[in-house]
Amino acid sequence: MKSFIVLVCLFAYANAHACMLFPAQRGPIPNDILVKSGADTCLVIKDPPCGGAEAEDPKVSFTAGNNATVDIQKNLDHFYSQNPGSWEVFLWDGGSSGKSVAKFADSSDFKTLDNKAVTVMIPSDAGKGKAILQLIYTTNNPNAPAMFYQCADVMIN
């Protein structure tokens, strides 16, 4: 019985996911990501800030002092009603820490395969050049990984 419980916990752990669709997260994004939950490319739970994913050339530019949109997907739900988690977007523009540019609480209305457009404000004092947008999903769920990470490489003008 103990082995079965461990196996079930490992299965749940291995199938937990959060994705960044725009700007595109580092690494490949499978064609079926919008209709198939449990995508491995959305399982990034260790090695902050970017889960060990290698940096890529920026494919998107944002302007300092302006709003931008980050599209995310909850690829598998970990909502915990007793202590709801949160989603937060950080901008890393060369400093030793990221700047929070958006944050919202997880909710029972944000379900598996749901997408959300998150408005972020690119700070007017953001450094120009290459930067990283980092998404952190903090689950607060004792039956799930504590945090999921995704990063996208962007250019700040």
N, C-alpha and C positions, 0 to 999 in steps of 0.2 A: 504494500500500500504506500509506504514512504517513497519508493522509487516512482510510483505512478504520480504522486503529488509533485515531486521534483520535475518529472518529465512535463507535466502540464504547465508548471511555472516557467520552465525553459521555453516551451512552445509559445506561451503568451509573451514572454520577454523578447523572443526572436521575431515576433510578428507585430511589433509596435512601430509606428511610423509618423513622420511629419515631413512635408515637402515644401520647397520654395519653387514656385513655377515661374514667377517674373519678379525681378530678373532671375534667369535660370540658375538654379543651384549648381555647385561644382559637381562634375561628373555627369554620367549619362542620365537622361530622363527617358524611361521607356515609353513607347507609343501608347500603351494601354493604361498609363498611370491615372487617367481621369475616371476609369471604370473598374479598376482592379485594386482592391485594398491589399495591404501587406507587401508593398513593393520594397525590395531590398535596398534600392538606392535612396529610400527615404528613412532608412534605419541608421541614424548617426547618433550614437549615444555616448561616445567616449572621446577623449582627447580634444577638449575645448581649445580654441574657439570654434574649429571647423570640422571636428571629428576626424582629423587626419587627412582630409581631402586636399589634394594638391591645388595650389593656386593656378588660375587660368587667366588668359588675357581678357580684360574687360570687354563685354559685348554691348553694354548699355552705359549711357552717360546721364548724369543728373547735375542740376545746377544748384550750387550753394545758395541758401536762402529761399529755396522754392520747395513746394510740396512734391512728393513723388508717391507712386503707388507700388506696393509690394503685394503680389498675389501668392497666397499660401494655400496649402491643402492639408487637412487633417486626414491622413491616409489610413489611420486606424485610431479609433476613439479610446481615450483613457480618462474621460471625465470622471471626477470623484466628487460626488455631491457633498460629502461631509467636509471637504476642504478643497474647493475648486482651485485648479492650477492657473497658470497664466501663460500668455504668449508675449514675447518682447522682441523688438527689432533694435539692433545696435548698429551704429556706424563706426567702423574702425578706419581712421584716416591717417594712420602713421603714428599715433600716440601710443602710450603704454596701456591704455584701456579704451574700450568702446564707449560711445555716447548713446544713451537710450534715446531713440527717435520715435518710438511708438510702443504702447503696452496696452493689453486688454485681458480681461479675465476669461478663462475657459468657461464654457457653458454647455448645458445639456442640449441647446439648440444647434451647436456646432458639432456635427456628427461625422462619422466615417465617410470619406470621399467628398465632404463639403469643402468648397473653396471660399476664400474670404479675401477681399481687396482691402488692404490695410494702408491708410494714408500715413505717410511719414513726412516729417519736416527735416530736410537736409539743412543743418545749421549754417548760418551765414558765415561763421568762422571756420567751417570745415576746410581742411587742407585740400588744395587742388592736386589733381593727379589720381593715381590708383588708390582705391579704397575697398573695403569689404563691408557688405551688409550681412549681418549675422542674425539669424532667427534662433531663438531659444524657446522651446516649449517645456515649461516646468509643470509636471503632472500632479505633484502632491499626492499621487496615488501609491499606496504601499504595495500594490500588486503589479506595479509597472516600473520601468526605469524612471529615475528621478528627473532626467532632462534629456531632451533631444536637441541636436544642433544641425543647422544648415547654414551655408555661406554662399554668397554670390559675389563675384569680383566685378566691380563697377569703376567708372571714371567720374570724378567730381570736377566740374568746370566752374 
